[in-house]
Amino acid sequence: MVKLTEIGHHISKRIGKAIGDYNLIEEGDRILVAVSGGKDSYTLLKLLRERQKWSPVKFDLVVAHIETDFVCAGCVHKETMRKVFQDMGVKYIFRSIKILSKKREVSCFWCSWNRRKTLFEIAQEAGCQKVALGHHKDDIIETTHLNLFFQGEFSSMNPRQELFAGKIIIIRPLCYVEEKTIKKFAKESEYPEQTCKCPNSLRSNRTYVKKIIGELEKRSPDLKTNIFKSISRIKKEYLNIDHD
């Protein structure tokens, strides 16, 4: 078993709490872990793999990496990722998909929709009911504001989300972990330098919302935690929920 650093232990405890609070991992689960090549998914995979070695709850892991024909600004070479997976001793699946089209601009929604569809297909093929995604606390907070600001709705990412009548269950074990903590752990773990970066990342609405939250956090250090808690503390009596 690899000895974790103080930061690694902190993240592992946060993952453990999320698993307990939301029943994310159960006995006999076969989990497909989506790994993009970025710090978040590497951290998720590494710590789930470590937990798998000592946890009394027995579960299997399968890794999936999806490549697209949308040019990436800094993709990890496939052989680099293959070595990471082999060193961890996990089963892995690479899948290439096409998302470029003359009829459609490659938006965040279109890219995400195609990747998610492919993940579900791989999960079904690999006999995995659960799909683990590397979304962290900041992702959940940002998504809440993206939906509020740009979609006119109050919705977010659930730590556990059942789809297709429970045939697929999305889990987000990093939901209690902030991105800044993952960055520190990634540096300690010496992940590959060139991680996958979306070509649209610098001009996306998510990047804009991230900056807004960063500015507000200077005034309120507990801002992120307050927003995260508010998602499950809805006061319906103060909302006009009967009208569009």
N, C-alpha and C positions, 0 to 999 in steps of 0.2 A: 504493500500500500504506500502511495506517495504521501510524504508528510506535507500537510498544507501549512501555509503561512498564516499569520494572524488575519490578514484580509480574506484569505481563502476560507478560513474557519467561519468568519463573519458571514460571508455569502452563503456558505453551506448551511449555517443555522437559519438564515433567512429563507432558504429553499425548504428546509425542514418545516419551518413554521407554515409556509404557504401550502406544502403538501398536507399538513395536518388540518389547517383551517378550511381548505377547499377540497379535501379528499382527492388529490391529484394523482396519486399513485397507489394502486391496490395490488394485493397478492395475485401473482400470475399475469400481470400486465405485460403486453408486448408493445413497446413504445417506439414510434418513429421520431427521431430527433432531426429536425430540419437545420442543416448547417450551411450557412451562406459563405463562410470563409472570413466573417467578421468577428470582432472581439466578443460580442454578446453570445452568439451561437457556439463559439469555441468554449467559452466559460460554462455555458449550460451543459454542453456535452462532457467536459472534463469533470465537473462536479457531480453530475448524474452517474458517470462511470465510477467515480470514487465511492459514491453512496451505494451503488450496486454491490460493491465488494463487501460491505459490512452490514448493510441494512437487513433486519430480520424479515422484511417484506421482500419477497423475491420477484424480480421483474427482468425482462429482457430489453435490450436496446438495439435498434437498427438505425443507421445514419443515412440520410438522403441529402445529396447536393444537386441542385438544379442549375444548369447553365442555360442562358438564352443567347439569341443572336443579336441582342442589343449590346453594343460595344460598351464595355466596362472601363472605368477610369483607372483601375488598378487591381485586376483580378489576381488572386492567388493561383499559381499554376496548379493544374490538376494533380500532378505528381507530388507536389508539396502537401496537398491535402490528403492524398492517398497515404503518404508516410505518416502523417499525424494520426489518421484513423488506424493504421496498422500498428503503430506504437501503442495506441490505447487498447488494442485488441478488440475492436468492435466491427461488426458487419457493416458494410457500407454499399450504397447504390448511387451511381452517377446517372443523371438523366438530362438530355439536351432537348430543349423545346424552341420553337420559333414563335416570336411575338411581333416581329416587324411586319408591317403591312402598308401598302400604298394607300389604302382606304382609311387608315386609322393612325393617329399620332400615339406614340408610346407614352401613355400617362402612368402615374403611380397606380391608379386603379386597375388599368389594363394589365400591367406587369404583375401586380399582386394577385389579380384574379386568376391569371394563367398559372402562376407558380402554385397557388393554393390548390387549384384543380389538379395539377400534376402530383402534388404531395398526397392528396386524397387517393389518387389512383395507385401511387406507390404503396401507400399504407394498406390498401385493400389487397394488392398483390403480395405484400410481405406478411400479411396476417396480423397487422397492427390496428387495434381499435383506437389507440390514442396517438395524437401527434403533438410533440412538444416543440414549442416555438420560443425563441430567445427574447421575447419582448420583456422589457424591464419596467420599473416604476415610472420612469420618465416617458417611455413610449405610451403607457396607459394614460398619463396625464395629458400629454400632447394630443393624443387621439380624441380625448374628451373635448378639448377645445377646438380641434379641427372640425369635429361634427357639429359643435355649437355654432362656430363662426361661419363655416362654409356650407353646411348642410341644413342648418336650421333645426337641429334635433339634439336631444340630450341622450347620448349613448356613448359607450366606451368599449374597451376590451375586457372580457371576463377572464379571471384566472382559470376558470373551467367552463367550457362552453360546449354543450352537446348539439350535434348537427345530425340531420337525416335520421330523426327518431332514435338517436343514441348510437347509430352505427359508427360515427366518427366523433371522438371527443378531443377538442383542442385543450391543451394545458399550457400554462405559462408559469413555470416554477420560479422565474426571476421577478415575479410581480412585486416583491417587497424590496428589491435591490435597486439602488440608484445607479445611473450610468457612470458617474464619477468613480464609484467604488469598483465597477467592472473594469474601467480603464486602468486603475492601479493594479488590479489582479492580472490583467492581460500583459502589462509591462513586466510584472514579476515572473509571469509564466513564459515570457519570451515567445509569444505567438509570432507567426510569420509577419514581417513588416508590411508587406503589400497586401492589405485586406481589401475585400470587394467594396467598391464605392459606386453608388448609382450616379450616372452622368447628369441626372437632373437634381441631385441632392442640394446643390448650392442655391437653386432657385425655386425650391419646392415650398409649398405652404407650411409643411412641417418644420422646415428650417426657420421660417419666419416666426412661427408660434414658439419654437424653442427659444428664440432670442427674446421674445416678449416675456416669457416665463422667467428667463434668466434675469431680466431687469427687475421684475416684480419681486423676485426672491431676495434682492438686495434690501428691500424694505421689510420683507417678512421672511425670516429664515425658515419658518415652518410651513411655508407656502405649499410645497409639493405634498407634504403629508396631509395638510388640510384639504387640498383638492382631492387627493386619493381617498380620504375618508368620506368626503362629501358624496361620492358616487353611491355609497351604500347607506347614506343618512338623508334620504329624500323626505322632506316634510310636505306631503301631498296637500295638506290643508292650506298651504300657502301658494299652491300652483293651480292655475286655471287649466286643468287637463281635459276639459270637456269640449274645448273649441280648437279649431285649426289656427 
